[in-house]
Amino acid sequence: MDTDERRREILEIARRDGSVEVTALAGKLTVAKETVRRDLHVLEEHGLVRRTHGGAYPVESAGFETTLAVRTTRLVPQKSRIGAAAADLLGDAETVFVDEGFTPQLVAEALPRDRSLTVVTASLAVATTLADAEKIAVLLLGGRVRGSTMATVDHWTTRMLSEFVIDLAYVGANGISREYGLTTPDPAVSEVKAQAVRSARRRVFAGIHTKFGAVSFCRFAEVGDFEAIVTDAGLPSAEAQRYSLLGPQVIRV
């Protein structure tokens, strides 16, 4: 196995398993740990993985995106705290957009059930979560359903969404960076997110710390478009401060 083949194998394992460890890869590929570290460094330079202590995890891109089912198994306690903290920012909003994805789904679960709300969403999971709440009216945006995320996309979705003026949008992303803003791998998903940002008076980004610094294929918003960023304490305080200088309040939970 030459160097390029080895790096492709490492990337394939990372995408299949969700993460890789240097020691395990060295044993599996019969190479030195330092060789694996060099390979991970190169893959990170190419934007394909993000390094962690002792390993790495894959970055979502135009050619790779984790499914909703996989997202529901990773960093769940942190995502639950993020969802609850984001829901606390509801204020006096009466109409709310909730994005696709597992963390926005947890935001939906944390929304108050004792007051009248209208929730607009492209996510079948979010709609199902709120369907039995007596005081919450759910508007599910029509369109083509993406099986990997169980959410609707394409012109039907964006056209319907463009007809609304929404008090508050809870938005997720596959990556957020100070240089490139908020990104997602799929152009169809990007269009829905961009329309949500345009349609909302207030916007909150809710996402786990591993999203920060990651850059995907399609940019749909700038960091400064948001009044608040809600993430977990895995994002260093110094980095949170850098994001806050672009405009939003950064809340770490």
N, C-alpha and C positions, 0 to 999 in steps of 0.2 A: 504494500500500500504506500503510494507516494504521498507527499505533503498535502497536495490538493485533495486527494481522495480521503485522507485522514480528517481534514477539516470539514469536508462535506459530511463525513460519517458523524463527527462530533455535533454538527449542526442538526443533523437528522435525529440523533438521540435526544438532544435538548428539546427539539420541537415535539418529539413523541412523548417524552417523559415529563416535560415541563421545566426541567433543570438538569444540570450535570455537576458532578464533583470531580475535582482534579484526580484524587487518588483512585477512584473507581474507573475513570477513563484511562489512566495510565495502565492499570491492570488489564482492562478489556482490550486495549489497543497494543499492549506490549511495548510501551515506550516510557521514557523517563517523565516524571512529573513536570520537570522544567520544559520539556517539549510540549506537553499539554498546555502549560501556562502560556507559552509563546503562541500556540495555536489559538487559544482563547483571546489573547491580546489582539491578534490579527482579525479575528472574527468581530471583536468589539470595535476595532477601528473601521470596519466595513459596515457597522451599524446592525449587525445580525444578532449579537448577544450583548448582554450587560453582565459585567463581572460582579461577583459577590465574594465574600470571604470563603475561599476554598472551592469556588466553582463559578457557575454562570447560569443565566436563564435566557431564553430566546426573546428577541424583540419582534413584535408583530409588524408585518410589512405587507406590501402588495402581494407577496407570494405566500404569506403565512398569517393565519389569524386563529387564536384559540376559540373553541366553541363555548357557548353559554354553560353547557354541562361541566366543562373543565373549570370554568371560572368559579362555579359554586363550591369547589373543593379547596380553593387556595386562599389563605390569609383571611378566613371567614370572620374571626373575632375582630380584626382590625376593620374590615369592611362594614361589619355591623355597627361599630362605634361611629364610623364615618356617616353611615346612613342616618343614625339617630341625631348626630350633630347637625347634619344638613337639614333634616326635617325641622329642627329647632329654629331655622332661619326663615320659616314660612311667613312670619309676620302677619299682616292683614290681607295677604293674597287670597283671592277667591277662585282664580283660574290658574292652574299649574300644568306645565309640561313636564313629564317624566320620561327621560331617555331610555333607550334599550340598554341592556347590560345588567350584570348581577348587582353591582353597587347601587345604581339607580333603583333597581327592584327593592333593595333594602331600604332606600329612602322612602319608597312608596309604602312599605310595610310600617314605617315609623310615623307616617302622617297621621294627624289626629282624626279620630272617627266621630268626634262629638260636635263637629261643626260642618256647615255646608261647604263643599268644595266641588269644583269641576276639574277633573284631571284629563288631560289630553296626552295620548301616548301612541307610539308605533309598536310598543312591545306587548306581545300576547301575554307574557308572564306578568307584566305590571297590571294589565287589564284584569287578569285572573285574580291577582292578589287583592284588588280593590273591588271586585264585582259584587261582593256580598255586603259592602259597607253601605248602610241605608242612607247616609247623608252625603255620600260621594257619588257624583255623576261621572261616569267614565265614557270618554269619547275615544274610540279606537280608530286610528287612521287607517284607511284602506290602502291596499297596494299589494305588490308581490312580497310573499313571505320568504325571508332568508332562513333556511333550515338551521344554519349554524348558530344564529342568534335569536330565532323565533321573533322576528320583528319585520315590519313592512317597510318597503322602500319604493323608489321610482316616482314618476311624475304624479301618479294618483295621490301618493302620500304627501309630497311637498305642496301640491296644489291645494289640498284640503287644509293643510297646516297654515298656508299663507293667508287663509281667510280669517284667521283668528288674531286677536290681540291678547296676549297672555301676560298675566301679572308676573309670574315667576317661572323660569325654566331651570330644571335640574338636569345638567348635561354631563355626560361621561365622555371619555376619549381613550384611545389606545396609547396615546403619548401626549405629553405636554412639556414644552421646553420654552425657555425665555427667548430663544432666537427664532424658532419656527412656529410658536403658538401651539394650538391644539390640533392633533392630527388623528387620522383613522385610515385603515388600509383600503377600504372600498369606496369608490367614487359615489355610488348610489347612497351609501350610508352617510357620507360626507354632506351630500345635498340636503338630507333630512336634518342633520345637526345644524347646518348653516342656516336653514330656514327657521329652525327653533330659536336660534340666537337672534335672528332678525325680528321675529314675531314677539319676543318677550321684552317687557319693560325692565325686569331684573333677571340676572343670570347667576347661577351658582354651579361651580364645577365640583364634583365629588369623585375622588379617585385615590387609590392606594399609592403609597410612596414609590413603588416600582414604575409607575407611569412617568415620573419626572425625569427629564433628560432624554426620554425615548422619543424618537421621531419616526412617524409612519409616512405613508405615501401621499395622503390628501389632507391639506390644511383647510380647516373650516372656521376657525376663530382665532383671535389674538388673546393673550393673557389679559390684557387691559379691558377686554369686553365684559369681564366678570366682576361682580361686586365682592364675591367671596370664593375662596378655594378651601375646600374641606378635605383633609388628608389625615394620615396617621403620623405618629411620632417617629416613624422610620425616616421621614424627611428631616434632615438636619436643620436645626434652627437657623443657621447661617444661610442655608439655601432658601428656607422659607422667607427670610428677610429680603433676599434678592428678588423673589417673585413679588413680594408686597410692594416693592419699589415701582413695579409696573402698574399698580393701581388697586388690585384686590386685597381684601383682608384675607390673611392666610391663617386657617384654624387647624391646629394639629391636635388629634385626640388619641 
